[in-house]
Amino acid sequence: MLREVREDDLDVFFEQQRDPEAMAMALMPAREREAFDAHWCRILADPRVVIRTIEADGEVAGNVLSWALDGRRVVGYWLGREFWGRGVATAALAEFVQELETRPLHAWVARSNRGSIRVLEKCGFERVGETREHDERIGRVVEMFLYELD
């Protein structure tokens, strides 16, 4: 289900991050292609980032990654909408956290993103905090939960 990222995966990731419903759920704005490519170039070049492509039924379903943020090791994932509700994200995250030796792991999730909250909780993450602040990228106040896995 998880494998190393290949260059041709990026075209799929680009289209997935442009999905309006996914953007609204994740509270993340889509990047234009040039900014997207620059962002992924930085991610793939950083040896501190662990990233995998999620495959389901032989297709690129999304990605899962871990990086350092504000002194924490965090995880994140993105799944194409056609794979939602099938247990793919839960299975991928469960496999991914087994690969990571660092604990605790953290994840930020939008309060309104019930699907992602369920994924985190099924994988053993517990809510340990929350924040409410104005996000300049999307121009509005967002409420986020912080989850942790020991």
N, C-alpha and C positions, 0 to 999 in steps of 0.2 A: 504494500500500500504506500509506503514512503520510499523515496529514492532521491538521489542527488538531482539538483536543478540542472536542466539542459537549456541551452540558448533558445531552442524553439518553444520551450515552456513560456517564455516571456510574452509571446504574442497572445497566448491564452490568458495569462495573468492580466495583461493590459485590458483585454475585453471584459474580463470579469470585474475589474475594479471600476469600470464605467457603468455598470448596472445601477440604474437609479434607485431601485428598491434596496439593494445591498448597501449603497452609499448612505441612504437614509437610516438604515438599521445600525450601521457601524459609526455613523456620524463622522464620516471621512469623505472629504471631497475627492473627486476623480482628478487624476493628473493628465495633462495633455501628453502626447507621446514623447516629446523631447524631455520633459521633466520626469516622466515615468522611467525612461531609459537611464537618465542620470541617477535617479534614486536607486534603481536596481543595480547599476554599475557599482555604486558605493556599497550596497549591501553585500553583493557577491565578492567584492574585493576585501571586505573586512573579516579577518580571521576570527574575530570574537563573536561573529554572528553565525549561528547554526541555522541552516535553512534546508528544508526538504520540499520536494514536490509531492503532493497527494495524488495518487492515482486510484481510480475506481472504475471497474469494468473496462480496463485498458485505456481510459481517457484521463487527461489532466483535469482533476477535480478542483485543484487549488494549491495552496501552500501553507506551511506551518513554519514558524521561525522563533528564535530566541535571541535576545540581545540585552545589553546592559542599559538601564535607564534609571537615572537618579539614584545610583547605588544599589539597585535591585536587578536581579536577573528576571526578565519578563518574557512571556510567550505571547504570540499572536498567531492568528490564522485567518485565511480567507478562502471561501468556498464558492464556486460558481452556483448560481441559484438552482440550476437543474439537479444539483446534488443535495439540496436542503431536504431535511426531514427523512433522510435515509440512514442515519447513523454514521455517515462518512466522517463528519467532523469529530465526533466523539471517538471513533476508532482511531483516527489519525492522531488526535491529541494524546490519547492514552498510549499509543505506540511511541510517540515523540518524547513524552516526559520520561518514559523508561530509558530512553537513549541519553538523556541529560543527567549528569551526576550531581549538579549543583542543586542545593535546596537552601532556603525555600525558593520556589518559583512564584512569580506574580503575574497577574493579568489584569489589565484595565478593560472594562466593558461598559458600554452605554446602559444606563438604567433601563431604557426602553427595549433593549435587545434581548428579549426573553429566550430566543433560541440559543444564543451564545452563552447566556447565563446557565441554561440547562446543560450545555456541553461541558462547561467548567465544573459544575457541581457533580455531574456523572463521573468526571475524571478525578474527583476527590478534592477539588479546590473549595475553599471556604471564604465567604465574604469577610473581610477584615477592615474595610474602610470605604469611604465615599467622598466625593468632591463635587462641587457645583461651581462652575466658573464660565466666564465668557470665552468662547473659542473664536479667535480671529479668522481662522481658516474657513469657518462656515457662517460666521457672523451672528452667532446666537449663544445663549447660555446652554451649557450641557451638564447633565448629571451623569457621573461615572461611578461605578463600583470598583473597588480594588479587591481582587481575589488572591488567595495564597494557597500553595500546596507545600506542606512540610515534607 
